[in-house]
Amino acid sequence: MPQKHYTPPLSRFNVCALYHEAKARGIPMTRLANHLLEAASKESPGWKVAQAREAMRVREEPTVPNPAWAAADAQVRQAWADLERLQAQYGLEALTNVEHLHRTMRGFKVAQGKLGQ
């Protein structure tokens, strides 16, 4: 599970200035904010600490896939396939309903109650 990081709120004035500058440059506000922060703090001690921690974090991430996930993914894919098959079958039965006495979906469900069982 990813760690949650503190995200300080920006002042309304700074957000307004970022918005108008990003709009003038034709880029997203987040890209502009990242560019400005990188340019302002690239040589600072905090920048160097963050770089070192990021390098350590990247090395610590596992590179071997978990085989349990493959089995779980296969089960989920099978469940979705079963659901799609049942939805298609139910839709086909609804389209080919020959029960003229049961013109509502409630009547159809009563007449075709065995379909989902």
C-alpha positions as CSV (number, residue, x, y, z in Angstrom):
1,M,0.0,0.0,0.0
2,P,1.5,3.4,-0.9
3,Q,2.4,5.7,1.9
4,K,0.4,8.9,2.3
5,H,2.4,12.1,2.2
6,Y,1.6,15.4,3.7
7,T,0.3,17.8,1.0
8,P,0.3,21.4,2.2
9,P,-2.6,23.5,0.9
10,L,-1.6,26.4,-1.3
11,S,-3.0,29.9,-0.7
12,R,-5.9,31.0,-2.9
13,F,-3.7,33.7,-4.4
14,N,-1.0,31.2,-5.4
15,V,-3.5,28.9,-6.9
16,C,-5.0,31.8,-8.9
17,A,-1.5,32.8,-10.1
18,L,-0.6,29.2,-11.1
19,Y,-3.9,28.9,-12.9
20,H,-3.4,32.0,-15.0
21,E,0.2,31.3,-15.7
22,A,-0.5,27.7,-16.7
23,K,-3.3,28.8,-18.9
24,A,-1.1,31.4,-20.6
25,R,1.6,28.7,-21.2
26,G,-0.9,26.1,-22.3
27,I,0.2,23.5,-19.7
28,P,-1.4,21.8,-16.7
29,M,-1.1,23.6,-13.4
30,T,0.6,20.6,-11.8
31,R,3.3,20.5,-14.5
32,L,3.9,24.3,-14.0
33,A,4.0,23.9,-10.2
34,N,6.5,21.0,-10.4
35,H,8.7,23.0,-12.8
36,L,8.7,26.0,-10.6
37,L,9.5,24.1,-7.4
38,E,12.2,22.1,-9.1
39,A,13.8,25.2,-10.5
40,A,13.7,27.0,-7.1
41,S,14.9,24.1,-4.9
42,K,17.2,22.0,-7.1
43,E,20.4,22.7,-5.3
44,S,19.0,23.0,-1.8
45,P,19.8,20.5,1.0
46,G,16.2,19.3,1.1
47,W,16.4,18.5,-2.6
48,K,19.4,16.3,-2.0
49,V,17.8,14.5,0.9
50,A,14.7,13.8,-1.1
51,Q,16.8,12.5,-4.0
52,A,18.6,10.1,-1.7
53,R,15.4,8.8,-0.2
54,E,13.8,8.4,-3.6
55,A,16.8,6.4,-4.8
56,M,16.6,4.1,-1.7
57,R,12.8,3.7,-2.2
58,V,13.3,2.6,-5.8
59,R,15.9,0.0,-4.8
60,E,13.6,-1.4,-2.1
61,E,10.7,-2.1,-4.4
62,P,10.2,-5.8,-5.2
63,T,11.0,-6.7,-8.8
64,V,9.6,-10.3,-8.7
65,P,5.9,-10.6,-9.4
66,N,3.8,-12.3,-6.7
67,P,2.5,-15.7,-8.1
68,A,-0.6,-15.4,-5.8
69,W,-1.7,-12.4,-7.8
70,A,-1.6,-14.3,-11.0
71,A,-4.0,-16.9,-9.6
72,A,-6.3,-14.2,-8.1
73,D,-6.3,-12.3,-11.4
74,A,-7.3,-15.5,-13.2
75,Q,-10.2,-16.0,-10.8
76,V,-11.3,-12.4,-11.3
77,R,-11.1,-12.7,-15.1
78,Q,-13.1,-15.9,-15.0
79,A,-15.8,-14.3,-12.7
80,W,-16.1,-11.4,-15.1
81,A,-16.4,-13.8,-18.1
82,D,-19.1,-15.7,-16.3
83,L,-21.0,-12.5,-15.5
84,E,-20.8,-11.4,-19.1
85,R,-22.1,-14.8,-20.3
86,L,-25.0,-14.6,-17.9
87,Q,-25.9,-11.1,-18.9
88,A,-25.8,-12.1,-22.5
89,Q,-28.0,-15.1,-21.8
90,Y,-30.5,-13.0,-19.8
91,G,-30.6,-10.3,-22.5
92,L,-31.2,-12.9,-25.2
93,E,-34.0,-14.4,-23.2
94,A,-35.5,-10.9,-22.7
95,L,-35.4,-10.2,-26.4
96,T,-36.9,-13.6,-27.4
97,N,-39.6,-13.6,-24.8
98,V,-42.7,-15.3,-26.3
99,E,-44.8,-15.0,-23.2
100,H,-47.5,-12.7,-24.6
101,L,-49.3,-12.8,-21.3
102,H,-46.3,-11.4,-19.5
103,R,-45.6,-8.1,-21.2
104,T,-43.8,-6.5,-18.3
105,M,-40.3,-7.4,-17.0
106,R,-41.9,-8.5,-13.7
107,G,-44.0,-11.0,-15.7
108,F,-40.9,-12.1,-17.6
109,K,-38.9,-12.7,-14.5
110,V,-41.8,-14.8,-13.1
111,A,-42.1,-16.8,-16.3
112,Q,-38.3,-17.2,-16.7
113,G,-37.4,-17.6,-13.0
114,K,-35.2,-20.7,-13.6
115,L,-32.7,-18.7,-15.7
116,G,-30.6,-17.4,-12.9
117,Q,-30.7,-20.6,-10.8
